[in-house]
Amino acid sequence: MITVATLGPRKSHAWLAATRYATGAAIDLYPHTKALLEAFVSGKANLVIVPVYNTREGENKPYFRLFEKIKSGYWIDNIVLPSNVSLGALFPGEDISDLRILIGNQAVFKQCEEYLGNILPDVTLMGVHDVEQAVREIREEQRSGYGVLSGEELLSSLGLAVLERDVAPHNRTRYAVLGPELAVSTGYDATALISEPLDDRVGMLVDILSEFTRRGINILDMRSENDIKTQKLQVYFEVEGHIQDEVIKSAVTHIENRVIGQSDALRLLGSFPRVDMRTKYIKSFGFVGTGAMSRWFADRLEREGYRVLFSGRSTELRPEEMIPQVDVLVICVPISVTVDTINKYAPLLSDGKALILLAGESETTVERALAVTSPGVEVMLVHNLWGPQAATMKDKNAVVVRTARSGRFCGEFEAFLYKHGADIYHDSAEKHDLLMGIGQKLPTVISVALAMTLDMNNITAEDIAGHCTLTSLYPILAMARVHSQNPRTYAEIMSTSGESRKIVQDFAENLKKVLAMADESDIENLSDLIHLNADRLTEDFLKARMHQAKAVDEVLGRMI
């Protein structure tokens, strides 16, 4: 039989966690962490379950020092339980106003600080390791005016009258499970590492963190404190991924060899299924559209623990079958068929679900989505300004068009974008399309017209390379980008309607005016026009863009 060691007494929160995690196992209870550690190291217990984080108390530092002392075994799993703390009286007939002394452990007192400060500010707190033993002794002595703060299960098992339930709401505790062997990868894991005491060096911590972030590894938790003996810095990390993942191994190796310059500078505490202390409302996503962008998003959603289904022309699973199975329907299809796809499948969503449109055109698509879905369906549009070749969302722009029906499902998807580093901008549907005329449609139209102009005048690529300045090279680079990727994508961008069309039309009219002034050699008015444009653009905007342009010039200058 498996033996699980944890902190007592019976019916305590730790005991409940152990019984919940290992049903049918023998539960050995210990009064403090020193005895718990000795049981694990000596092999008396197969598993150890110990609290490491509480939503009200924060991290439990004494227990993280426990990891430092364990040189064999690993952190292999977690269990998260609500810590419903209640207030009980030792003797019948007593109420809150009769209490003078409260019994409990120090962790519970910390979790209930708000309640104690508001309701029982003058009561004396008696911190004990063994609540059960303390209650027994006080009862034997018939001392009145004592109350107990603990879980309702323990209070009931001791025969105490419960005066008030759940005195610390939103109180949950994370318990670490320690075992002898490293846990296998599940595909939705986290890895905990702790550094050896580190020598001082300017920028050491920043350099360590950057090795994770530049590889797209999310840091779930990070703390630093001085080693008690040496007073040198020690750092604890918890990152997404399993230690056997190549990207995690690469980061650890690089940090040890290049950043710290000390082999074995990071000690593996363990890898385990990832824990979400925050509430997730979405369990599943369904994609209509099986293209590269759908797969790109789906891969990252699956790594966040969501179930993902696909339906499209190439799949056996039809949208009509998939939609009832998912919480959120994502439509990610070419711009030209987005509205038709919405009309066909969005009405199949029932109340309490969400529709997210991954689309480049907003006004028409959002309007149709709101028109054909039930009022109880959430609706939101997301325009990701990157393609499936991008390694991460970090520092990429995402435009979010929320509607009056964007609720908690939509908020959770937006939080997913934010977590992965996207720069999020909120627009109305009309403003989005107008700005996309500037950001996408107009540059694409110019690039296609420029390529046609080169061909009409028999200008070759060699001619361009020999006669362009760095500044005049910018539109050439944009032209090359458009013509070296999927032409259908750019054709659909140029074919968008709504406010983006106005931008191109206005540009065409203004181009005619500028050309007329240039043909007449109206230098004074052209110069005044440039000054006027500069004033409208603002000095701050121009300085920021010039800073970017100089950085691009530096790179281009090295390549020419």
Phi, psi and omega in degrees: 000139178290137177250126180246128179255138176205184182271136180273183006272186173300146180074002175289169179299318180296320178297317178298320179298318181295317180291326178290321184285317186235078181298128178088354179282159173282127182255116175259130184254139182232149185281337183205171187291330180299313179293324178297315180297316181297323179295321180289313183296323182281349180088008178292332179240137177285323181227151173237135177240120187220138180289136181234344181204141176228139185295338178260325186271334186088200182290151180259090189302319179304326182281332175288332173290337173302318180297325181297330185274343181272113181262353174226153183092169187219159168280116190244344184194178180217158169220134180245124180232147171294137177255086183275097183271132179237164179250126180235155176252142182291327186237141180301148176091345179276144176238186186301322182293343181274348188281132177245332182225135177248134178258141177175177175266162187299324180298318180294321178300320179295320181294335185253019184303318182297315180296314181297318180295325183274323189254321185230058186293337185257003182281140178280135180261130179245101180279127181226155173282319187242098181297319183300314180295318180297318178298318181299315182293318181293323178295320180299327182270358176057040179274128182265171176082016180255137173236168181229133171255115180192184177293148183298328180298317180291317179302316181294320181294334179270359179075026181272146175281127181277117181273325181206134182261152173048062182281351176231082182295162181058037185253109179230148182237137176260128178249133175272140175253121179256135179219173186282337185234149180298136178289146179283160181289139176250348186093350177221075192236170171224155179234134178252133181226149174225138183276156167287164175305128188255143173290150179295135171203133180300128176082006183303310184295318179298318180295322178295313182298323183294332178294328175284311187293324182289344175265004180075023179267121181280134178266114183280326183205144177207131176220154175224144174204163182276136174301134186300318185284309189264344186061021173272157184293134169237142183234135175251132178235144166230120186235157178284135179118164180260147182301338178276352175292137185300322183293324178290314179301319180297317180296314181297315180299316182294319179297315181293313188278323187257319186275307181273326181074035182210116179294147182060029179286337177249125179260131179283120173274326177159167170237143188203161175304135186295146180250134175251106176284337177275148181287129173254128180267332183270134175253329187213148174240145173234127181258125164265113188118124185245022181288181185298324181290322176299315180296324181298311179293318182300319180301317182284327176292321177296324178291343175269004176093006179274148172276133184233131176241153179237146172213133180190191182297332185263005184249150175289324180289119181272152179305322181299328178278325186285318190303319178294343184271352189239158177276324184232127174262126178249122176259117182224085184228169178305149183307320186293339181244008183298312183297317178299321180294319176299312181301326185278320191247332182300325179297346181281350180285136178266164178304147180091001177246181184225150175242121176245126181258115172268093190214157181264352178237134193254307194303309183290319184292316180295319179301315180292319181299317179292329183286325189259353179259159178292151180301341180271005179262128176288146180223133176206147176248139175232125175249105179275123183267052174205162181252178183291354177281345182294137179285322181217173173273351187305126178064015174265151181273136173231124178261125182247125176250101178274157177236175178296345180253018175276115184245213187289330175296315179296319178298324179291323177292321178295322177296326176298316178298316182296317181301323183273010169096005180291142172273113189261131177237134180258129179228159164284166180299317183293315182295322179303311184293323178298313181290329176290337172298321177285315188281332185230306190294310182297313177301325180291316178300316179297318181297317180292316179295324179296317179298320178296321181294320178299317181294319181298331183253014177054039177267127183263170177299323178295322177299316181297313182300326184273348187234002181270139165277170178300320181294316182287350179283338183305306180295332176295320178296317178298319179299317180295321180297314181299320187272000179251005180237190186299112183297329182296322180302312182286330175296321180290324176300315181292337185269001180297152181253210178069207186293336181295328179296324180298322181300313181294318180295318178296321178298317180298319179294316180292327177297319178299318180296317180294319179296321179297318179293322180292319180297331179271006181053041182275070188297319182299312181291324176296318178296316178298322180297317179296317177299316180297316178300319181298319178297319180292325181288336180080149183294320180298316179299314183294321178296316180297318181289325177294325177298316177295318182297320180294323177295319177295317179302321181296318179292313181297322180299327179284337185268338184280000000 
